[in-house]
Amino acid sequence: MNETLKQVTHIDNVRLGGDEKSVVIIDQTQLPNRTVYLTLRTPEEIYDAIKLLQVRGAPAIGICAAYGIYALARQWELWDYDAFAEKFHAQKEYLNTSRPTAVNLSWALNRMEGVVTANAGKPVAEVLDLLGGECRAIHQEDIAMCRAISEYGLRLIKDGDGVLTHCNAGPLATSRYGTALGPLFLGHEQGMKFRVFSDETRPLLQGARLTSYELQQAGIDVTLICDNMASIVMKNGWVQACFVGCDRVAANGDTANKIGTSGVAILAKHYGIPFYVLGPTSTIDLSCPDGDHIPIELRDPGEIRETWYIEPMALPEVKCYNPAFDVTDHTLISGIVTEKGICRAPYTESLAALFQSHR
């Protein structure tokens, strides 16, 4: 692997602070023009980092939350188990409200709380050590999952293909290779060439600021396009596959991802282009029957009117509708790529089989 590619695919975007009482993240709102690291020490700082998208991407949010709740617990110096468990639960519930759609957030926090409840009555010092091991395990498992997803996803494209992607699901949003971008990084590492079209992804421009940044830094051919240009590049025959990440996958295969993803899937269906969703099994929520049951986060209207502009682009009286995500119907999805393999329709069967085989 060349040094530039290694730096991109192994980016240290979320890590535990050296004192184990803080979390250190790259502030993704500052990219691509500045690389700024933030040290998070308080519940409010961790909450805001997730809410304000300083850390974003479903897997990265889960890693940050796991490290965060452990770092906070290290600060408390509560040695009575019941008092410790009560405070842990309260802090976990608080952090869990920072963003509602990405299931990795609650998945990671529930997993950390499971360590506390499973070791009831043990010395708090011992519970803290177990929590430290668990948050590190969540991170290491994500690294392994990203590599496996990348290998499975690479089977779906060939040398010279054009790939369109939406939002950002690379190393910044996960760990190491990423999910939706992982096959591109892995293929590039093996000498393959791709032409990538990166949707800018309004209104927060994750595709422009983050995806095009990661790909360009790695030496992968990337062309930035406005979201409403996806149709013409597909019509021109420049796209052979669409790769997107996911924040929650329902039991029937309906998938929540960054706003605009469902439109890309509809266009891909029209032009006969396969549309793939790539993500770890931790984003699959079998308790959620379909997309109608996925909560959709509504964000500040100012992100549409004002963010990134010197002056507002709409009058303050103009109403704005700003959902962070939309749901892509399972009938538009050619396959869901996980670290355990590629699921195909009917997804009610193939997704459930992933967990049955694991058990």
Residue frames as qw, qx, qy, qz and C-alpha x, y, z in Angstrom:
[[0.000, 0.889, 0.458, 0.000, 0.00, 0.00, 0.00],
 [0.386, 0.492, -0.068, 0.778, 1.40, 3.42, -0.88],
 [0.267, -0.167, -0.544, 0.778, 1.88, 5.80, 2.05],
 [0.273, -0.059, -0.057, -0.958, -0.81, 8.28, 0.93],
 [0.643, -0.225, -0.565, -0.466, -3.44, 5.56, 0.60],
 [0.547, -0.211, -0.721, 0.370, -2.47, 4.12, 3.98],
 [0.069, -0.063, -0.356, 0.930, -2.88, 7.53, 5.62],
 [0.464, -0.102, -0.223, -0.851, -6.36, 7.88, 4.12],
 [0.723, -0.184, -0.588, -0.313, -7.69, 4.39, 4.76],
 [0.627, -0.249, -0.615, 0.409, -6.20, 4.18, 8.26],
 [0.032, -0.575, 0.075, -0.814, -7.24, 7.66, 9.36],
 [0.315, -0.216, -0.753, 0.536, -7.45, 8.01, 13.14],
 [0.186, -0.487, -0.295, -0.801, -10.83, 9.76, 13.22],
 [0.665, -0.600, -0.007, -0.444, -12.07, 8.52, 16.62],
 [0.640, 0.151, -0.661, 0.361, -9.90, 7.30, 19.46],
 [0.636, -0.698, -0.313, 0.102, -9.78, 7.05, 23.20],
 [0.024, 0.911, -0.291, 0.292, -7.74, 9.78, 24.91],
 [0.515, 0.372, -0.683, 0.362, -4.47, 8.79, 26.51],
 [0.179, -0.260, 0.630, -0.709, -5.89, 9.36, 29.98],
 [0.194, -0.279, -0.929, -0.149, -8.92, 7.17, 29.12],
 [0.010, 0.579, 0.580, -0.574, -11.12, 9.99, 30.43],
 [0.283, 0.638, -0.087, -0.711, -11.70, 11.65, 27.07],
 [0.724, 0.399, 0.529, 0.191, -12.42, 10.93, 23.41],
 [0.113, -0.551, 0.344, 0.752, -10.44, 12.50, 20.58],
 [0.612, 0.554, 0.563, 0.049, -12.13, 13.02, 17.21],
 [0.245, 0.052, 0.384, 0.889, -11.47, 14.77, 13.91],
 [0.289, 0.559, 0.367, -0.685, -13.98, 17.60, 13.62],
 [0.448, 0.294, 0.722, 0.437, -15.55, 16.65, 10.29],
 [0.186, 0.904, 0.370, -0.106, -17.30, 20.01, 10.00],
 [0.186, -0.825, 0.281, 0.454, -13.86, 21.60, 9.45],
 [0.504, -0.088, 0.710, 0.484, -12.88, 19.38, 6.51],
 [0.914, 0.163, -0.009, 0.372, -11.57, 19.58, 3.83],
 [0.269, 0.849, -0.144, 0.431, -9.82, 22.91, 4.49],
 [0.156, -0.645, 0.578, -0.475, -8.65, 22.26, 8.04],
 [0.724, -0.120, -0.676, 0.061, -7.82, 19.14, 10.04],
 [0.260, -0.546, 0.371, -0.705, -8.90, 19.92, 13.59],
 [0.510, -0.151, -0.833, 0.155, -8.89, 17.43, 16.47],
 [0.463, -0.580, 0.057, -0.667, -11.33, 17.87, 19.36],
 [0.267, 0.049, -0.876, 0.398, -10.95, 16.41, 22.84],
 [0.565, -0.462, -0.313, -0.608, -14.33, 15.57, 24.36],
 [0.205, 0.154, -0.792, 0.554, -14.51, 15.28, 28.14],
 [0.346, 0.100, 0.515, -0.778, -18.08, 16.08, 29.19],
 [0.406, 0.407, 0.817, -0.052, -21.44, 14.48, 28.38],
 [0.332, 0.826, 0.202, -0.409, -22.49, 17.70, 26.67],
 [0.046, 0.668, -0.565, -0.482, -19.37, 17.77, 24.48],
 [0.243, -0.036, 0.943, 0.224, -19.92, 14.16, 23.37],
 [0.370, 0.618, 0.651, -0.238, -23.63, 14.79, 22.76],
 [0.256, 0.843, -0.035, -0.472, -22.93, 17.93, 20.73],
 [0.117, -0.475, 0.741, 0.460, -20.17, 16.28, 18.71],
 [0.276, 0.233, 0.918, 0.165, -22.68, 13.65, 17.55],
 [0.263, 0.752, 0.523, -0.301, -25.62, 16.05, 17.16],
 [0.153, 0.868, -0.134, -0.453, -23.61, 18.69, 15.26],
 [0.887, 0.456, 0.035, 0.067, -21.98, 16.11, 12.96],
 [0.061, -0.828, 0.557, 0.004, -18.47, 16.76, 14.22],
 [0.204, -0.196, 0.954, 0.095, -18.38, 12.98, 14.30],
 [0.720, 0.316, 0.081, -0.613, -20.72, 11.33, 11.79],
 [0.538, 0.270, -0.768, -0.217, -21.29, 8.09, 9.93],
 [0.830, -0.389, -0.140, -0.373, -23.26, 5.38, 11.70],
 [0.882, -0.078, -0.350, 0.306, -20.28, 3.15, 12.67],
 [0.368, 0.338, -0.322, 0.804, -18.13, 6.12, 13.78],
 [0.450, -0.535, 0.043, -0.714, -21.01, 7.43, 15.91],
 [0.910, -0.326, -0.224, -0.126, -21.25, 4.04, 17.62],
 [0.742, 0.109, -0.344, 0.565, -17.50, 3.93, 18.27],
 [0.072, 0.466, -0.215, 0.855, -17.52, 7.48, 19.64],
 [0.646, -0.511, -0.056, -0.564, -20.47, 6.75, 21.92],
 [0.925, -0.207, -0.296, 0.119, -18.84, 3.58, 23.28],
 [0.559, 0.192, -0.313, 0.744, -15.56, 5.35, 23.99],
 [0.138, -0.538, 0.046, -0.830, -17.50, 8.33, 25.34],
 [0.746, -0.533, -0.139, -0.375, -19.59, 6.49, 27.93],
 [0.870, -0.135, -0.284, 0.379, -16.46, 4.65, 29.10],
 [0.381, 0.348, -0.203, 0.832, -14.45, 7.89, 29.36],
 [0.390, -0.592, -0.008, -0.705, -17.22, 9.49, 31.39],
 [0.876, -0.408, -0.234, -0.104, -17.47, 6.48, 33.71],
 [0.734, 0.097, -0.313, 0.595, -13.73, 6.73, 34.37],
 [0.093, 0.483, -0.155, 0.857, -14.25, 10.26, 35.69],
 [0.563, -0.605, -0.292, -0.481, -17.01, 9.57, 38.21],
 [0.187, 0.305, -0.760, 0.543, -15.06, 7.85, 41.00],
 [0.741, -0.252, 0.121, -0.611, -18.25, 6.14, 42.15],
 [0.160, 0.334, -0.925, 0.082, -17.29, 2.92, 43.85],
 [0.511, 0.146, 0.697, -0.481, -20.74, 1.78, 44.97],
 [0.205, 0.115, 0.850, 0.471, -22.08, -0.48, 42.21],
 [0.148, 0.696, 0.700, -0.059, -25.73, 0.61, 42.45],
 [0.001, 0.847, 0.054, -0.529, -24.85, 4.31, 42.32],
 [0.185, -0.396, 0.637, 0.635, -22.48, 3.65, 39.43],
 [0.216, 0.294, 0.874, 0.320, -25.05, 1.65, 37.47],
 [0.127, 0.803, 0.519, -0.264, -27.74, 4.30, 38.02],
 [0.009, -0.784, 0.187, 0.592, -25.52, 7.08, 36.70],
 [0.244, -0.182, 0.787, 0.537, -24.32, 4.94, 33.81],
 [0.246, 0.528, 0.803, 0.125, -27.90, 4.31, 32.71],
 [0.087, 0.876, 0.278, -0.384, -28.78, 8.00, 32.92],
 [0.097, -0.657, 0.435, 0.608, -25.75, 9.06, 30.87],
 [0.280, 0.049, 0.869, 0.406, -26.38, 6.32, 28.34],
 [0.239, 0.704, 0.668, -0.043, -29.98, 7.47, 27.84],
 [0.017, 0.861, -0.002, -0.509, -28.83, 11.08, 27.44],
 [0.151, -0.457, 0.646, 0.592, -26.25, 10.26, 24.77],
 [0.322, 0.259, 0.884, 0.218, -28.73, 8.01, 22.99],
 [0.260, 0.807, 0.472, -0.243, -30.99, 11.01, 22.28],
 [0.188, -0.576, 0.299, 0.737, -28.32, 12.87, 20.28],
 [0.354, 0.296, -0.554, -0.693, -29.41, 11.36, 16.96],
 [0.723, 0.023, 0.476, -0.500, -32.43, 9.08, 16.45],
 [0.808, 0.441, -0.175, -0.350, -31.94, 7.41, 13.06],
 [0.460, 0.509, -0.723, 0.081, -28.54, 5.68, 13.15],
 [0.892, -0.363, -0.177, -0.202, -29.10, 2.40, 15.00],
 [0.712, 0.231, -0.455, 0.482, -25.36, 2.00, 15.71],
 [0.095, -0.544, 0.344, -0.760, -25.66, 4.66, 18.41],
 [0.751, -0.371, 0.194, -0.511, -28.15, 2.72, 20.53],
 [0.950, 0.112, -0.288, 0.041, -26.51, -0.59, 19.57],
 [0.522, 0.387, -0.497, 0.575, -23.13, 0.48, 20.95],
 [0.263, -0.464, 0.386, -0.753, -24.55, 2.13, 24.06],
 [0.885, -0.227, -0.001, -0.406, -26.75, -0.89, 24.82],
 [0.867, 0.189, -0.401, 0.226, -23.77, -3.16, 24.39],
 [0.237, 0.433, -0.512, 0.702, -21.76, -1.09, 26.86],
 [0.547, -0.384, 0.270, -0.693, -24.63, -1.04, 29.36],
 [0.938, -0.040, -0.284, -0.196, -24.91, -4.81, 28.96],
 [0.577, 0.287, -0.589, 0.488, -21.42, -5.11, 30.43],
 [0.178, -0.367, 0.446, -0.797, -22.57, -3.17, 33.50],
 [0.778, -0.191, 0.079, -0.593, -25.75, -5.21, 34.04],
 [0.900, 0.124, -0.418, -0.026, -24.05, -8.54, 33.36],
 [0.565, 0.175, -0.565, 0.575, -21.52, -7.83, 36.10],
 [0.443, -0.716, -0.078, -0.534, -23.86, -6.58, 38.79],
 [0.790, -0.612, 0.021, -0.042, -22.34, -6.58, 42.24],
 [0.828, 0.109, -0.077, 0.544, -18.74, -6.81, 41.10],
 [0.378, -0.590, -0.052, 0.711, -16.25, -4.15, 42.20],
 [0.382, 0.883, 0.128, -0.240, -16.68, -1.02, 40.11],
 [0.123, -0.716, 0.576, 0.374, -12.95, -1.02, 39.28],
 [0.431, -0.019, 0.870, 0.237, -13.40, -4.43, 37.67],
 [0.455, 0.698, 0.543, -0.102, -16.49, -3.26, 35.75],
 [0.144, 0.900, -0.173, -0.374, -14.54, -0.27, 34.45],
 [0.254, -0.446, 0.771, 0.376, -11.80, -2.54, 33.14],
 [0.454, 0.315, 0.826, 0.111, -14.42, -4.67, 31.38],
 [0.340, 0.862, 0.282, -0.250, -16.00, -1.54, 29.85],
 [0.042, -0.769, 0.464, 0.438, -12.59, -0.47, 28.58],
 [0.341, -0.134, 0.878, 0.308, -12.17, -3.81, 26.89],
 [0.435, 0.567, 0.696, -0.070, -15.66, -3.65, 25.38],
 [0.281, 0.889, 0.041, -0.359, -15.32, -0.23, 23.76],
 [0.090, -0.603, 0.677, 0.413, -11.97, -1.23, 22.26],
 [0.415, 0.117, 0.891, 0.139, -13.56, -4.45, 20.99],
 [0.435, 0.752, 0.428, -0.248, -16.34, -2.46, 19.28],
 [0.164, 0.845, -0.320, -0.396, -13.70, -0.42, 17.47],
 [0.205, -0.398, 0.845, 0.292, -11.58, -3.41, 16.47],
 [0.488, 0.352, 0.798, -0.035, -14.64, -5.31, 15.27],
 [0.411, 0.833, 0.167, -0.332, -15.57, -2.36, 13.07],
 [0.010, 0.690, -0.607, -0.395, -12.11, -2.39, 11.50],
 [0.310, -0.069, 0.933, 0.170, -12.50, -6.08, 10.68],
 [0.462, 0.592, 0.623, -0.219, -16.06, -5.52, 9.41],
 [0.285, 0.831, -0.138, -0.457, -14.95, -2.73, 7.09],
 [0.072, -0.471, 0.802, 0.360, -12.29, -4.96, 5.57],
 [0.354, 0.192, 0.915, 0.028, -14.76, -7.82, 5.03],
 [0.412, 0.746, 0.385, -0.355, -17.41, -5.51, 3.54],
 [0.149, 0.757, -0.411, -0.486, -14.77, -4.08, 1.21],
 [0.183, -0.240, 0.911, 0.282, -13.82, -7.57, 0.01],
 [0.382, 0.452, 0.801, -0.084, -17.43, -8.59, -0.65],
 [0.306, 0.826, 0.180, -0.437, -18.24, -5.27, -2.33],
 [0.033, -0.607, 0.595, 0.526, -15.23, -5.52, -4.62],
 [0.367, 0.111, 0.902, 0.198, -16.79, -8.63, -6.16],
 [0.359, 0.709, 0.564, -0.224, -19.61, -6.46, -7.52],
 [0.292, 0.913, -0.114, -0.262, -17.46, -4.18, -9.69],
 [0.879, 0.141, 0.202, 0.409, -14.65, -4.64, -12.17],
 [0.448, -0.337, 0.191, 0.806, -11.57, -2.76, -13.27],
 [0.111, 0.124, 0.443, 0.881, -12.52, 0.43, -15.13],
 [0.134, -0.661, -0.730, -0.112, -16.08, 0.68, -13.80],
 [0.070, -0.423, 0.069, -0.901, -17.77, 3.95, -12.96],
 [0.370, -0.443, -0.768, 0.277, -19.32, 4.08, -9.49],
 [0.167, -0.612, -0.074, -0.769, -21.69, 6.72, -8.15],
 [0.439, -0.304, -0.713, 0.454, -21.91, 7.31, -4.41],
 [0.245, -0.752, -0.229, -0.567, -23.99, 9.56, -2.15],
 [0.574, -0.798, 0.102, -0.156, -23.00, 11.16, 1.15],
 [0.210, 0.663, -0.689, 0.204, -19.89, 9.72, 2.83],
 [0.934, -0.296, 0.116, -0.163, -19.22, 6.16, 3.95],
 [0.658, 0.523, -0.450, 0.303, -15.44, 6.07, 3.87],
 [0.594, -0.018, -0.588, 0.548, -12.83, 5.88, 6.63],
 [0.064, -0.266, 0.265, -0.925, -14.03, 9.14, 8.21],
 [0.667, -0.254, -0.101, -0.693, -17.49, 7.65, 8.75],
 [0.960, -0.162, -0.209, -0.089, -16.27, 4.28, 10.00],
 [0.497, -0.689, 0.493, 0.188, -12.78, 2.94, 10.58],
 [0.488, -0.206, 0.710, 0.463, -10.10, 1.95, 8.09],
 [0.202, 0.123, 0.699, 0.675, -11.49, 1.36, 4.60],
 [0.422, 0.149, 0.071, -0.892, -15.08, 2.40, 5.22],
 [0.592, 0.271, 0.728, -0.213, -18.21, 0.68, 3.93],
 [0.626, 0.717, 0.277, -0.134, -19.53, 2.12, 0.65],
 [0.297, 0.872, -0.382, -0.072, -16.09, 3.46, -0.28],
 [0.642, -0.484, 0.593, 0.041, -14.22, 0.46, 1.08],
 [0.845, 0.266, 0.427, 0.179, -14.29, -1.60, -2.15],
 [0.452, 0.873, -0.038, 0.176, -12.86, 1.37, -4.06],
 [0.225, -0.830, 0.502, -0.088, -9.97, 1.81, -1.65],
 [0.756, -0.242, 0.606, 0.048, -9.29, -1.93, -1.54],
 [0.785, 0.518, 0.303, 0.156, -9.46, -2.25, -5.33],
 [0.249, 0.933, -0.220, 0.139, -7.17, 0.75, -5.76],
 [0.494, -0.656, 0.571, -0.018, -4.72, -0.88, -3.36],
 [0.771, 0.013, 0.622, 0.137, -4.73, -3.92, -5.68],
 [0.257, -0.220, 0.553, 0.762, -4.07, -1.84, -8.80],
 [0.232, 0.600, 0.738, 0.204, -7.64, -1.49, -10.09],
 [0.055, -0.010, 0.097, 0.994, -8.89, 1.76, -11.63],
 [0.059, 0.655, 0.747, -0.099, -12.32, 3.26, -11.04],
 [0.015, 0.344, 0.161, 0.925, -14.14, 6.44, -12.06],
 [0.186, -0.490, -0.745, 0.413, -16.13, 7.69, -9.09],
 [0.102, -0.546, -0.262, -0.789, -18.93, 10.25, -9.25],
 [0.271, -0.270, -0.676, 0.629, -19.49, 11.80, -5.85],
 [0.161, -0.782, -0.478, -0.366, -22.86, 13.46, -5.22],
 [0.109, 0.494, -0.322, 0.800, -22.24, 16.68, -3.27],
 [0.434, -0.419, -0.778, 0.175, -25.07, 15.65, -0.90],
 [0.161, -0.456, 0.042, -0.874, -27.02, 18.73, 0.05],
 [0.057, 0.970, 0.024, 0.237, -27.49, 20.42, 2.43],
 [0.569, -0.765, 0.277, 0.120, -24.38, 19.54, 4.47],
 [0.498, 0.767, -0.397, -0.073, -22.19, 18.54, 1.51],
 [0.736, -0.447, 0.507, 0.035, -20.69, 15.36, 2.94],
 [0.859, 0.349, 0.294, 0.231, -19.98, 14.13, -0.57],
 [0.389, 0.853, -0.100, 0.334, -18.18, 17.32, -1.55],
 [0.240, -0.841, 0.396, -0.278, -16.33, 17.93, 1.71],
 [0.636, -0.446, 0.616, -0.133, -15.54, 14.37, 2.75],
 [0.887, 0.211, 0.408, 0.050, -15.97, 11.74, 0.02],
 [0.618, 0.756, -0.061, 0.208, -14.23, 13.69, -2.74],
 [0.171, -0.843, 0.478, -0.179, -11.53, 14.63, -0.20],
 [0.746, -0.330, 0.578, -0.030, -10.87, 11.02, 0.83],
 [0.855, 0.381, 0.326, 0.132, -10.83, 9.71, -2.75],
 [0.414, 0.875, -0.161, 0.194, -8.69, 12.51, -4.13],
 [0.323, -0.770, 0.536, -0.125, -6.17, 12.16, -1.30],
 [0.787, -0.164, 0.594, 0.021, -5.95, 8.43, -2.04],
 [0.050, -0.404, 0.673, 0.617, -5.32, 9.00, -5.74],
 [0.349, 0.384, 0.853, 0.054, -8.66, 7.60, -6.94],
 [0.021, 0.200, 0.453, 0.868, -10.28, 9.26, -9.97],
 [0.001, -0.591, -0.709, 0.385, -13.19, 11.23, -8.51],
 [0.018, 0.342, 0.341, 0.875, -15.56, 13.73, -10.11],
 [0.064, 0.348, 0.605, -0.713, -17.75, 15.87, -7.88],
 [0.107, -0.379, -0.613, -0.684, -21.30, 16.45, -9.13],
 [0.404, -0.138, 0.262, -0.865, -24.35, 18.25, -7.79],
 [0.439, 0.103, 0.838, -0.308, -27.05, 15.89, -6.57],
 [0.630, 0.575, 0.301, -0.427, -29.33, 16.78, -9.49],
 [0.345, 0.651, -0.574, -0.357, -26.62, 15.73, -11.98],
 [0.487, -0.204, 0.847, -0.063, -26.82, 12.03, -11.10],
 [0.734, 0.472, 0.425, -0.240, -29.38, 11.38, -13.83],
 [0.527, 0.795, -0.233, -0.190, -27.28, 12.73, -16.67],
 [0.033, -0.603, 0.796, 0.040, -24.12, 10.82, -15.72],
 [0.598, 0.052, 0.784, -0.159, -26.19, 7.64, -15.54],
 [0.681, 0.649, 0.229, -0.251, -27.81, 8.38, -18.91],
 [0.295, 0.810, -0.477, -0.172, -24.37, 8.98, -20.42],
 [0.956, 0.107, -0.273, 0.027, -23.39, 5.42, -19.48],
 [0.244, 0.654, -0.543, 0.467, -20.67, 6.53, -17.10],
 [0.458, -0.396, 0.591, -0.533, -22.02, 4.64, -14.08],
 [0.557, 0.085, -0.802, -0.199, -21.98, 0.84, -13.75],
 [0.540, -0.410, -0.708, 0.197, -22.96, 0.63, -10.07],
 [0.245, -0.736, 0.092, -0.624, -24.16, 2.78, -7.17],
 [0.600, -0.138, -0.658, 0.434, -22.62, 2.22, -3.73],
 [0.275, -0.679, 0.076, -0.677, -24.14, 3.87, -0.65],
 [0.142, 0.122, -0.822, 0.537, -23.87, 3.36, 3.09],
 [0.500, -0.530, -0.575, -0.372, -26.73, 3.02, 5.57],
 [0.143, -0.415, 0.484, -0.757, -27.81, 4.24, 8.98],
 [0.540, -0.023, 0.702, -0.463, -30.53, 1.67, 9.60],
 [0.356, 0.080, -0.788, -0.496, -31.78, -1.35, 7.67],
 [0.696, -0.114, 0.292, -0.646, -35.27, -2.63, 8.51],
 [0.608, -0.106, 0.784, -0.071, -36.15, -6.32, 8.57],
 [0.718, 0.547, 0.424, -0.073, -37.67, -6.17, 5.08],
 [0.658, 0.148, 0.305, 0.673, -34.61, -4.46, 3.56],
 [0.082, 0.936, 0.197, 0.281, -35.93, -0.89, 3.54],
 [0.689, -0.099, -0.167, 0.698, -32.90, 1.27, 4.25],
 [0.099, -0.983, -0.121, 0.094, -32.46, 4.71, 5.81],
 [0.667, -0.013, 0.098, 0.739, -29.51, 6.68, 4.50],
 [0.149, -0.373, -0.031, 0.915, -28.62, 10.33, 3.95],
 [0.440, 0.681, 0.348, -0.470, -31.37, 12.42, 2.37],
 [0.396, 0.679, -0.396, -0.474, -31.35, 12.02, -1.41],
 [0.233, -0.278, 0.923, 0.128, -30.37, 8.35, -1.42],
 [0.548, 0.385, 0.714, -0.203, -33.83, 7.14, -2.40],
 [0.469, 0.791, -0.030, -0.392, -33.78, 9.46, -5.42],
 [0.052, 0.592, -0.758, -0.267, -30.48, 7.93, -6.55],
 [0.386, 0.006, 0.921, -0.054, -32.01, 4.46, -6.22],
 [0.565, 0.616, 0.434, -0.334, -35.04, 5.43, -8.31],
 [0.351, 0.788, -0.357, -0.356, -32.78, 6.84, -11.04],
 [0.138, -0.417, 0.888, 0.139, -30.60, 3.73, -10.97],
 [0.536, 0.269, 0.779, -0.184, -33.68, 1.54, -11.39],
 [0.528, 0.751, 0.128, -0.374, -34.77, 3.60, -14.40],
 [0.340, 0.760, -0.511, -0.214, -31.37, 3.29, -16.10],
 [0.973, 0.068, -0.217, -0.044, -30.87, -0.38, -15.19],
 [0.310, 0.589, -0.590, 0.457, -27.90, 0.26, -12.91],
 [0.692, -0.343, -0.612, 0.170, -27.42, -1.98, -9.84],
 [0.217, -0.733, 0.188, -0.616, -27.85, -0.13, -6.55],
 [0.724, -0.114, -0.619, 0.282, -26.02, -1.57, -3.54],
 [0.441, -0.812, 0.120, -0.363, -26.21, -0.74, 0.16],
 [0.684, 0.213, -0.571, 0.402, -23.06, -1.48, 2.18],
 [0.335, -0.660, 0.308, -0.597, -22.96, -1.60, 5.96],
 [0.111, 0.218, -0.914, 0.324, -22.16, -3.75, 8.99],
 [0.410, -0.405, -0.802, -0.159, -24.75, -6.03, 10.55],
 [0.213, -0.360, -0.541, 0.730, -24.88, -3.61, 13.50],
 [0.213, 0.145, -0.106, -0.960, -26.95, -1.30, 11.25],
 [0.425, -0.204, -0.755, -0.456, -29.56, -4.01, 10.66],
 [0.315, -0.096, 0.541, -0.774, -32.54, -3.65, 12.98],
 [0.243, -0.174, -0.912, -0.282, -34.69, -6.79, 12.79],
 [0.020, -0.478, -0.707, 0.521, -37.02, -5.32, 15.43],
 [0.256, 0.510, -0.029, -0.821, -37.98, -2.66, 12.88],
 [0.684, 0.328, 0.650, -0.029, -40.36, -4.29, 10.37],
 [0.530, 0.583, 0.409, 0.461, -40.06, -1.76, 7.54],
 [0.355, 0.239, 0.008, 0.904, -39.05, 1.75, 6.57],
 [0.304, -0.694, -0.308, -0.575, -42.27, 3.28, 7.85],
 [0.729, -0.647, -0.215, 0.058, -41.08, 2.46, 11.38],
 [0.658, 0.036, -0.123, 0.742, -37.63, 4.11, 11.05],
 [0.150, -0.885, -0.246, 0.365, -37.55, 7.46, 12.88],
 [0.556, 0.537, 0.164, 0.613, -36.35, 10.25, 10.60],
 [0.410, -0.490, -0.215, 0.739, -34.34, 13.06, 12.17],
 [0.237, 0.880, 0.286, 0.296, -35.44, 16.61, 11.32],
 [0.602, -0.172, -0.114, 0.771, -32.68, 19.18, 11.48],
 [0.090, -0.653, -0.163, 0.734, -32.31, 22.95, 11.76],
 [0.540, 0.766, 0.346, 0.039, -33.78, 24.82, 8.74],
 [0.065, -0.916, 0.280, 0.280, -30.73, 27.07, 8.83],
 [0.585, -0.248, 0.675, 0.376, -28.71, 24.26, 7.28],
 [0.513, 0.546, 0.585, 0.311, -30.64, 24.88, 4.06],
 [0.132, 0.966, 0.215, 0.058, -30.90, 28.66, 4.18],
 [0.144, -0.960, 0.237, -0.026, -27.57, 29.72, 5.61],
 [0.744, -0.434, 0.439, 0.255, -24.88, 27.06, 6.10],
 [0.673, 0.058, 0.456, 0.580, -21.93, 27.45, 3.69],
 [0.288, 0.759, 0.344, 0.472, -23.19, 30.81, 2.39],
 [0.285, 0.094, -0.225, 0.927, -21.77, 34.27, 3.13],
 [0.386, 0.001, 0.157, -0.909, -25.35, 35.57, 3.08],
 [0.541, 0.204, 0.753, -0.313, -28.57, 33.56, 3.48],
 [0.016, -0.010, 0.756, 0.654, -29.91, 32.12, 0.22],
 [0.248, -0.567, -0.703, -0.351, -33.54, 32.45, 1.34],
 [0.252, -0.588, 0.106, -0.761, -35.48, 34.95, 3.40],
 [0.030, -0.160, 0.836, -0.525, -35.79, 34.08, 7.10],
 [0.614, 0.103, 0.303, -0.721, -39.58, 33.88, 6.70],
 [0.675, 0.275, -0.560, -0.394, -39.32, 31.06, 4.15],
 [0.851, -0.295, 0.348, -0.258, -40.28, 27.70, 5.64],
 [0.329, 0.524, -0.778, -0.110, -37.78, 24.84, 5.25],
 [0.959, -0.162, 0.090, -0.214, -38.24, 21.09, 5.50],
 [0.230, 0.709, -0.659, 0.098, -34.91, 19.50, 6.41],
 [0.958, -0.228, 0.128, -0.115, -35.01, 15.74, 7.02],
 [0.238, -0.693, 0.657, 0.176, -31.56, 14.25, 7.53],
 [0.259, -0.125, 0.938, 0.192, -32.47, 10.90, 5.97],
 [0.719, 0.168, -0.138, -0.660, -34.87, 9.23, 3.60],
 [0.676, -0.118, 0.717, -0.122, -35.83, 5.59, 3.19],
 [0.336, 0.375, -0.689, -0.522, -34.99, 3.58, 0.08],
 [0.879, 0.009, 0.146, -0.453, -37.57, 0.90, -0.62],
 [0.608, -0.327, 0.713, 0.121, -36.18, -2.62, -0.60],
 [0.764, 0.487, 0.422, 0.028, -37.48, -3.24, -4.14],
 [0.377, 0.911, -0.165, 0.026, -34.92, -0.72, -5.44],
 [0.332, -0.727, 0.601, 0.005, -31.93, -2.39, -3.76],
 [0.746, 0.401, -0.508, -0.155, -29.90, -4.92, -5.76],
 [0.797, -0.085, -0.525, 0.285, -28.04, -6.21, -2.73],
 [0.418, -0.862, 0.164, -0.236, -27.10, -5.39, 0.86],
 [0.698, 0.373, -0.499, 0.352, -23.40, -5.99, 1.49],
 [0.621, -0.743, 0.154, -0.198, -22.40, -6.89, 5.05],
 [0.074, -0.662, 0.743, -0.066, -19.29, -8.30, 6.67],
 [0.596, -0.078, 0.781, -0.168, -20.98, -11.71, 6.58],
 [0.369, 0.208, 0.800, 0.424, -21.84, -11.69, 2.91],
 [0.190, 0.034, -0.296, -0.935, -24.14, -10.18, 0.30],
 [0.342, 0.366, 0.767, -0.402, -27.86, -10.37, 0.98],
 [0.130, -0.074, -0.596, -0.788, -30.35, -10.50, -1.88],
 [0.615, -0.045, 0.097, -0.781, -34.14, -10.33, -2.03],
 [0.400, -0.778, -0.307, -0.375, -36.27, -11.50, -0.34],
 [0.183, 0.542, -0.500, 0.651, -34.55, -9.55, 2.44],
 [0.702, -0.466, 0.181, -0.507, -36.90, -10.76, 5.16],
 [0.997, -0.062, -0.034, 0.043, -35.22, -14.13, 4.67],
 [0.722, 0.414, -0.252, 0.494, -31.63, -13.22, 3.79],
 [0.049, -0.673, 0.349, -0.650, -31.20, -10.62, 6.56],
 [0.790, -0.456, 0.191, -0.362, -32.67, -12.91, 9.21],
 [0.970, 0.112, -0.151, 0.153, -30.38, -15.71, 8.02],
 [0.361, 0.639, -0.417, 0.536, -27.33, -13.58, 8.84],
 [0.365, -0.547, 0.467, -0.592, -28.24, -13.57, 12.51],
 [0.955, -0.137, 0.083, -0.249, -29.37, -17.19, 12.59],
 [0.844, 0.340, -0.299, 0.287, -26.03, -18.34, 11.18],
 [0.106, 0.635, -0.473, 0.601, -24.22, -16.14, 13.73],
 [0.667, -0.438, 0.354, -0.487, -26.10, -17.74, 16.61]]
